[in-house]
Each structure stands twice: as structure tokens, then as C-alpha cells.
Amino acid sequence: MTNPAPIPLVDLQAQYAAIGDEVHAAMEEVLRSARFILGPEVQAFEEAFAAFCGARFCVGVASGTAALELTLRALDIGPGDQVITVAHTFIATAEAISATGAQPVFVDVDPRTYTMDPDQVEAAITPQTRAILPVHIYGHPADMARLRAIAQQHGLALVEDAAQAHAAEWQGRRVGSLGTAACFSFFPGKNLGAYGDAGAVTTDDPALAERIGLLRNHGRHEKYIHQIPGFGQRLDALQAAVLRTKLAHLDRWTSHRRRLAARYTALLADLELVLPHVAPEASPAWHLYVVRTPRRDELLAHLQGQGIAAGIHYPIPLHLQPAYRELGYRAGDLPVTEAVAETCLSLPLYPEMTQAQQDRVVEAVRGFLEG
């Protein structure tokens, strides 16, 4: 008897098989035009993605990390400033703060949604605080209503790290339209993924969009006239073509993710697992479906032994990473974050996942926990 085919954490090959002809046609158009840097294809994607998010402006950049750094720089955040963020995220969130010369200040997360705890934010604000940078982790939006109120009360910028949350909503509004600006990653494995690195910033602020546009392109809008020192962090036209093609499918893919997540929740509800919590105000994008168990490492090994590619996002919180040792955080400083890091497990979830594949994952999880 042959072994069943492996189940990946995300299946980009299945996605490509479904839309490959469309992507090829879009890329061929760019190749024929020979307009590879910025140009009409990038502008067309920027306009489409801004409309998708419900924002006035979108600026395409080279990566999600670039989106974060350029936004903070455009807000004139730098040495001596502090930015409040979370430690339960990919390091790019904090790296962007560090790159400006500012200091990341880590606060704990909500024990149910694993997003920034607004109560912790209030206590962390100092005279040096310039911005709040929540992360819509796993595709579940942070409590943007409370965070926006805190930011407005203290005169702070509110920057969404929306790298995992394309199409997610909070109180009926899409992320990307909920703060001063929002930063997106289009890393290939994201819900809207390029075929390489790419990112974008959305905002309703024309001056901020203008400044980010300058910063991404060496401080210029026209050749050899540089208004400010900038960077080479542009979104290229081939990636914009891929993204604009995929954007037309994103609502349908998000609906599939939501159905799969609801099915996981129904099929796993009777097991000794902490299942994802959805806040009443939220409509997550389900970038990841994350469960928690004190037997996480054993369960992961069991699934991998069954050909199921589960994963851990993220096993070492940023405040305990060697890169941020000089900030002086210690184990126990962020107890919820640390507990999540020690017990979280991401199950396979992608729009092309079949019911049979999902049943195999559920059976493997159930077999381990009941056995």
C-alpha cells in the first residue's frame, strides 16, 4: 500500500496550477512593454489594492519589511523615539523600528486573540513614544477601535502591521484603512503573495503617501532630481503584474479559508486543544489556523510522521531573541506571549485544500490526542 501524498502547510504549486495561464499573460505584457521598474503596471496595482482595502492611497515597495521601515521614517521616527509593538510576530516588525534608530517597546498580547493588548499599551506610553505598531497576527485584526482611541488621546501614529491579514476586517472595515497607515507583505506564502519579495503601504494621508513614494525611489519623482535622501525599495512591475492578477481571486480565496477554518473548529471542538478565538468585531483572513496544546512538540512530530507539514509561528518571542538582548527583557516579562510561543501549532490551511486533506489532518490530530 502506497503512502498518501504529503500535505503541505501551504500549497503554492496548487495555486499556480489554477491561475498559471492568467499570471503568464500578465507577466508577458510586462515583458513586451519592457517597463520593469514602477510604471503603469505598478500604478494599476496600487490603485486596485487601495480600493480593495478601502484606503485612498497605496505605495508599492520592495517587501513588507521595507513597508514598515519606510512608513516609520516617513513619520520622522528615529533615534531617541520609542515605538510600542508586540513580541509575538516575525522579527521584521521590530527590525523596521530598529532600522530607524528608534527603540521597540514590547507589550503583551491578549490571551484569546494573541493580538496587542490595549491595556498594556496604556501602561507602556512614555514621553518618547511616537507610534503604536499592532500586528494582525495569523490574520486576526488587533482591537483597532481601542488602539485608535489610545493613539488619538496621546497624539501617536497608529501603524498596522497587516502582513498576514489581507482582506481581514474589524467592525466591518478592512485592515489597511484603520490607522495612520498599514504595511503589507506579499511574501509568496502570504494570502496575497508575489513570486518573490514585495510589499505595500496603504494610507488616507496624501502627504504620508507622497513621502513614502519619495523614500522608496531614492528621494525622487523624476530622474536625477532628489528631494530627500532615500532608498532603492521599489515594487517592480513583474511582481505588480502577479499581484494584480491574484488580487482578482483574493475574495474567493479568503472565503475558502474561512470555510476551512470553521470546519477545523467544528471537527476539533471536543478535543483537549485551545482553538482560535474570533473577537465579535473581527472577520479574520485566516492566514494561519493555530491551535495550542502543552504537548505541542509531540503533536508536531506526530503530524510530520504522518506526512503533514504543521509549523510553529513563533517559537521564540522577540523580547527573548539574542538580537534584542540589549533591551534587557527577561523570561517572564511577557507571560501571555511566552505561553503562546511554547504551545502554539499551525495546522495546514490554504484555499486549495481539499476536504479529504483536511480530514486527514483532523484524524491525525485526533489520533494523537485520543491515543
Residue pairs with C-beta under 8 A, 6 or more apart in sequence:
3 307
4 307
4 360
5 307
6 307
6 308
6 309
7 307
7 308
7 309
7 348
7 353
7 357
7 360
7 361
8 309
8 348
8 350
9 309
9 310
9 311
9 346
9 348
9 349
9 350
10 189
10 348
10 349
10 350
11 350
11 352
11 353
12 188
12 189
12 193
14 350
14 352
15 350
15 351
15 352
16 23
18 352
19 245
19 246
19 249
22 245
23 195
23 241
23 242
23 245
23 246
26 241
26 242
26 244
26 245
27 238
27 241
27 242
29 41
29 241
30 36
30 41
30 237
30 238
30 241
31 238
33 39
33 40
33 41
33 237
35 41
35 237
36 236
36 237
36 238
37 234
37 236
37 237
38 217
38 234
38 235
38 237
39 237
41 237
41 240
41 241
41 244
42 60
42 234
42 235
42 236
42 237
42 240
44 240
44 244
45 58
45 60
45 235
45 240
45 241
45 243
45 244
45 247
46 57
46 58
46 59
46 60
46 200
46 240
47 58
48 244
48 247
49 58
49 184
49 200
49 202
49 243
49 247
50 56
50 57
50 58
50 202
52 167
52 174
52 176
52 247
52 250
53 174
53 175
53 176
53 177
53 182
53 202
54 173
54 174
54 176
54 177
55 176
55 177
55 182
55 202
55 203
55 204
56 203
56 204
56 206
56 209
57 202
57 203
57 204
57 205
57 206
57 209
58 200
58 201
58 202
58 209
59 200
59 201
59 203
59 209
59 212
59 213
59 216
60 198
60 199
60 200
60 216
60 234
60 235
60 240
61 67
61 70
61 198
61 199
61 200
61 201
61 212
61 216
61 233
61 234
61 235
62 197
62 198
62 199
62 216
62 232
62 233
62 234
62 235
62 236
63 185
63 187
63 197
63 198
63 199
63 233
64 92
64 163
64 183
64 184
64 185
64 186
64 187
64 199
65 92
65 95
65 96
65 185
65 199
66 199
66 216
66 231
66 233
67 183
67 184
67 185
67 199
67 200
67 201
68 92
68 93
68 95
68 96
68 97
68 133
68 159
68 161
68 183
69 95
69 96
69 99
69 100
70 201
70 212
70 215
70 216
70 231
70 233
71 159
71 181
71 183
71 201
71 208
71 212
72 83
72 96
72 97
72 100
72 102
72 131
72 159
73 100
73 215
74 208
74 211
74 212
74 215
75 130
75 131
75 157
75 159
75 180
75 181
75 208
77 83
77 97
77 100
77 102
77 130
77 131
77 157
78 100
78 101
78 102
79 100
79 101
79 102
80 101
80 102
80 128
81 100
81 101
81 102
81 103
81 128
81 129
81 130
81 131
82 102
82 103
82 104
82 105
82 126
82 128
82 129
82 130
83 97
83 102
83 103
83 104
83 105
83 129
83 130
83 131
83 132
83 133
84 105
84 107
84 121
84 124
84 125
84 129
84 131
84 132
84 133
85 93
85 94
85 97
85 104
85 105
85 106
85 107
85 116
85 132
85 133
85 134
85 135
85 161
86 93
86 106
86 107
86 108
86 109
86 115
86 116
86 134
86 135
86 137
86 318
86 337
87 94
87 106
87 317
87 318
87 319
87 320
87 329
87 334
87 337
88 109
88 114
88 135
88 137
88 314
88 317
88 318
88 337
88 340
88 341
89 135
89 137
89 161
89 314
89 318
90 163
90 314
91 318
91 321
91 323
92 163
92 185
93 104
93 133
93 135
93 161
93 318
94 104
94 106
94 318
94 324
97 103
97 104
97 133
98 104
102 130
103 128
103 327
104 318
104 324
104 327
105 124
105 126
105 129
106 317
106 318
106 319
106 327
106 329
106 333
106 334
106 337
107 116
107 117
107 120
107 121
107 123
107 124
107 334
108 117
108 120
108 334
108 335
108 336
108 337
109 115
109 116
109 117
109 137
109 334
109 336
109 337
109 340
110 116
110 117
110 143
110 336
111 336
112 277
112 279
113 137
113 140
113 142
113 143
113 277
113 278
113 279
113 282
114 137
114 138
114 140
114 290
114 336
114 340
115 134
115 135
115 136
115 137
115 140
115 141
115 142
115 143
116 132
116 134
116 135
116 142
116 143
116 147
117 336
118 143
118 146
118 147
118 150
121 132
121 147
121 150
122 150
125 150
125 154
125 156
129 154
129 156
130 156
130 157
131 156
131 157
131 158
131 159
131 180
132 147
132 150
132 151
132 156
132 157
132 158
132 159
133 159
133 161
134 142
134 144
134 147
134 158
134 160
134 161
135 142
135 161
135 163
135 164
136 142
136 160
136 161
136 162
136 163
136 164
136 165
136 168
136 175
136 285
137 164
138 164
138 276
138 284
138 286
138 287
138 288
138 289
138 290
138 313
138 346
139 164
139 165
139 168
139 191
139 257
139 284
139 285
139 286
139 287
139 288
140 165
140 168
140 276
140 278
140 279
140 282
140 284
141 165
141 168
141 169
141 170
141 175
141 178
141 279
141 281
141 282
141 284
142 160
142 170
143 170
143 279
143 281
144 158
144 160
144 170
144 171
144 175
144 178
144 179
145 170
145 171
145 281
147 158
147 179
148 158
148 178
148 179
150 156
151 157
151 158
151 179
151 180
157 179
157 180
157 181
158 178
158 179
158 180
159 179
159 180
159 181
159 182
159 183
160 175
160 176
160 178
160 179
160 181
160 182
160 183
161 183
162 168
162 175
162 176
162 182
162 183
162 184
163 183
163 184
163 185
163 187
163 190
164 185
164 190
164 191
164 285
164 287
164 288
165 175
165 191
165 284
165 285
165 287
166 175
166 184
166 190
166 191
166 192
166 250
166 254
166 285
167 174
167 191
167 192
167 250
167 251
167 254
167 285
168 174
168 175
168 282
168 283
168 284
168 285
169 175
169 282
169 283
170 178
170 281
170 282
170 283
171 281
175 182
176 182
176 184
176 202
177 202
177 204
180 203
180 205
180 208
181 201
181 202
181 203
181 205
181 208
181 212
182 201
182 202
182 203
183 199
183 200
183 201
184 192
184 199
184 200
184 201
184 202
185 198
185 199
186 192
186 193
186 194
186 197
186 198
186 199
186 200
186 239
186 243
187 193
187 194
187 197
187 198
188 194
188 195
188 196
190 287
191 250
191 253
191 254
191 257
191 285
191 287
192 243
192 246
192 247
192 250
193 246
194 239
194 242
194 243
195 238
195 239
195 242
196 239
197 239
198 235
198 236
198 239
198 240
198 243
199 235
200 235
201 209
201 212
203 209
203 212
211 228
213 221
214 220
214 221
214 227
214 228
214 230
215 228
215 230
215 231
215 233
216 230
216 231
216 232
216 233
216 234
216 235
217 230
217 232
217 234
218 226
218 230
218 231
218 232
219 226
219 227
219 228
219 229
219 230
220 226
220 227
220 230
221 227
252 351
253 351
254 285
254 286
254 351
256 351
256 352
256 353
257 285
257 286
257 287
257 349
257 350
257 351
258 283
258 284
258 286
260 286
260 289
260 349
260 351
260 353
260 358
261 276
261 284
261 286
261 289
261 349
263 355
263 358
264 275
264 289
264 347
264 349
264 358
264 362
265 275
265 276
267 358
267 362
268 275
268 291
268 362
268 365
268 366
269 275
271 365
271 366
271 369
271 370
272 293
272 369
273 291
273 292
273 293
273 365
273 369
274 291
274 292
274 293
274 343
275 291
276 284
276 289
276 290
276 291
278 284
286 349
288 313
288 346
288 349
289 346
289 347
289 349
290 313
290 344
290 345
290 346
290 347
291 344
291 345
291 347
291 365
292 340
292 343
292 344
292 345
293 299
293 343
293 345
293 369
294 343
295 368
295 369
296 312
296 342
296 343
296 344
296 345
298 368
299 310
299 345
299 365
299 368
299 369
300 310
300 312
300 345
302 364
302 367
302 368
303 309
303 310
303 361
303 364
303 365
303 368
304 310
306 360
306 364
308 348
308 360
308 361
308 364
309 348
310 345
310 346
310 347
310 348
311 345
311 346
312 344
312 345
312 346
313 344
313 346
314 341
314 344
315 341
315 342
316 341
317 334
317 337
317 338
317 341
318 324
319 327
319 329
319 333
319 334
319 337
320 329
320 331
320 338
331 338
332 338
347 361
347 365
348 357
348 358
348 361
